[in-house]
Amino acid sequence: MESAVRLRAAVTLLGRFPALAGVDLDIIPGEIVLFKGPNGAGKTTLLRLCAGLCSLSTGQGWVLGHDLNSERRMVRRRVALLGHRTGLYDDLTVIENVSFWAQAAGASSTDVDEAMERLSLTGRLADTRVARLSAGQRRRASIASLVVRRPELWLLDEPHAGLDQQTRDTVDTLVRGAAAAGATVVLASHELERIAVLEPRVVSVVGGVVRADDDPTDSESPDPSSEAEDDRRVS
């Protein structure tokens, strides 16, 4: 079976800093995989590499069969990344944003309605401009914009951040459903006990290198003071 993600000695530099320092990794289609590790370890850079949003400095990589050295643009058409930035247009309404991404992916108006319903974005909220939304509402709109595209590879960076309990449960249901339908889901999160209910394969990321791990709840606690530094390095 062809890997959904295959990396060999992958190195990515951010400036002169090696955010990834020689990654070997295989992820098979339909897997749910958790990247865990301390802030600044390279988890977000690894997600962005898989999304075709940053380049390899050295090494080799393939995502959904596309070479990351020569076909990054093709990768972007088949994957979706939920990152720290919303990926939304502030001057458009929620439904206009979701419809935009649906059209780009060839999805139908029925798909839009379903995504809006699943993320509780119906009624007045649907016609509200993104600039006027709360942080949690923006996050829900971002998730709806991802879901409606039905990507083959879901890349989720702290997917439960800023969400209420009901929406967190919805995200878990969506992840399970996507994997059951054959999509591959890769998450980066510090909320290990929360993610453990998804029964992911766990990969630790330490110093820009990955290694397999067995226990999704056995990890050092993140240092909140280093969050800003981590964002600067990997954004």
N, C-alpha and C positions, 0 to 999 in steps of 0.2 A: 504493500500500500504506500502510495506517495505521501510524504509528510505534508501537513498543512504549513508548517514552519520548519525549515532546516537551516541551521547556522553552523559554520565551520570556521574556527579561529577568527570570529568576527570582532573587529575593532572599529569603534566610532569615536572620533575626537570632537570635543566641543572646544574650539580654540585649540589650545595645546593640551587640554585636559582629556585623558582617556576615559570617557564615561563608560565605555565598554572596552574591556582589555583582553579579548581573546575568548569569545563565547562559543561554546559548542552546545547545540540544543536541537532536539527533535520533538515536534508536537504533531500528533496524528489527528486526522479529521474526526470531529465529534467529541474530542476531549474538552474537559473543563480544567484549566491549569491556573494555579495561583502562583504569582511571583511574590515572595516575601523577602524582607530584608530591611536594614536600617535606612534612614533618610540619606540621600546622596549615593546610594549603592549602585544606581543605574537602572532601576526598574522602569521609570518613565521613559528613559532613552531607549530601552529595549522595546517597549510598546511602540514608540514612535518609529523605530527602525522597521518593525513588522508592518507598520502602516504605510511604509514608503515615504515617510516625512523627513527622515534624515538618512544620510548616506554612510556606506561602509568606507572607512579609510583604508583598511586592508582586510583580507579574508573573503569569505564567500557566504552567500545567503540566498535562499529561495523562499518565497511565500506564495502558496497556492500554485506552485510550479513556475512562478515568474522570478527571474534573476534580479536580485536587488542591485546589482551593479549596472544593469542595462535596461531594466523594465519596471522601474519604480512607478512610473505613471500608470501602468497597467494594474499594478498591485492596488493602487488607491481606488480603482473602480469596484473592487470586490471585497474590500474591508471597510470597517467603520471604527473610529476611535472616539471613545468618550473620555475626554481629558479634563484638565483643570479649566481650560477655556471652553465657553459654551458652544462655539461654532454656529451661533445664531446671529441673525441680522436684527439689530436693535430697533430699526425703524419699521420692521414688518411685524404683523401680529403673529400670535402663536400658530394659528392654522395656516397662515401664509408661509411661515418657516417650514412647518412639517410638510406642506404641499410642495414646496420648492424641492426638498430632498426626495420626496416621493417621485416627482416628475423626473428628477435626475436619475433615479434608479429604475424608472419604468413601472412604478407601482401605481395602483388604481386609487380612485377616490374612496373606495370601500376600505382599502388598506389605511388610508389617512384617518377615516372615521374610527376604525378599530384601534389604531395607535393612540388617538386622542382620548378615546374612552378608557383604554387600559391605564393611562397615566393621569386620569381625572382632569383633563384639560378641556372639558366641554362647557357649554353655556357661555356666560360673559367672558370667561377666561380665554376662550378660543379667539375672541376678537380684540384682546388686549395686546398692545404693542409690547414687545419684549423689554424695551427700556423701562417699562413700568412694573415689571414683575419682581417679586422677591427672589432671593437666592435659591430657595427651594423650588419655586415655580420654574425658574430658568433651568434648573437641573432636570426637572420633569420634562420640560419642553425639549431639552437636548436628548434625553433618552428616547422620547417619542420620535425625534428626527432620525435617530439611529435605528430604532425598531422598524420603522416604515420602509427602510431601505433593504431589509432582509439580507444583510451581508453574510458572506460565507465565513468570515472571520471577525468576531467581536473582540475588540480590545478596550478594556474597561479599567480606567485609573481611578481608584477609590470610588467605586460605583454607588456606594451607599451614603456618601458624604452629603450633608445638608438635607437629607430626606427624613420624613416622618416614618413611623413604624409600618404603616399600611403600604406606603410606597416602597419601602425596603423589601417587604414581602412580595410586592409585585415584581420588583427587579429580580428577585430570586426565582420566581415563577417563569419570567421571561427567559432567564438564563437556562433553566432546565429545559424549557420548551425548545429553545434554539438548538441546544446540544442534541436533544432527542430527534430533531428534524435533520441533523447531520452537520450543522454549523459547528465551528470550533470557537471556544470562548476562552480568552486569556484575561485574567484579572490581576491587578496589583493592588494590594490593600494591607493596611495595618490591623484591620478588624478581623483577626484570624478566627476567633470563635464564631463570628457571624458567617464568614465565608465557609467554615468547616461544614455547615449544613448542606452545602452543594457537593460535598465529597470530591473536591478537586485533587488532581495530582499536584503536589507542591514542589516548587523549585525555589531554592534560596538564591538570592542575588547578593553577593558580597564583593565589594571592591571592583565592580565591573565584570565579575566572573560569576557563572552560575554553577550550581551543583544540585543534585537531587536531594530531596528530604522526605522524611516519612511522617512527621507530626506537624499538622498545620497550626497547632496551638502552642508549639514550643519555639518561641522567638523572643529576642530581647524587646523590651518596650521601646517605642520610638521616643526620641528626644524632641519635644515640641519646639524647643528653641532652635532646632536645626531645620525646621520646615522651610523657612524663607530661603536659607542657603541652598537647600535641595531644589526648590523651584527655580532659583537662578541658574543652577547648573544644568538642569534638564529641560528647561523650557525652550 
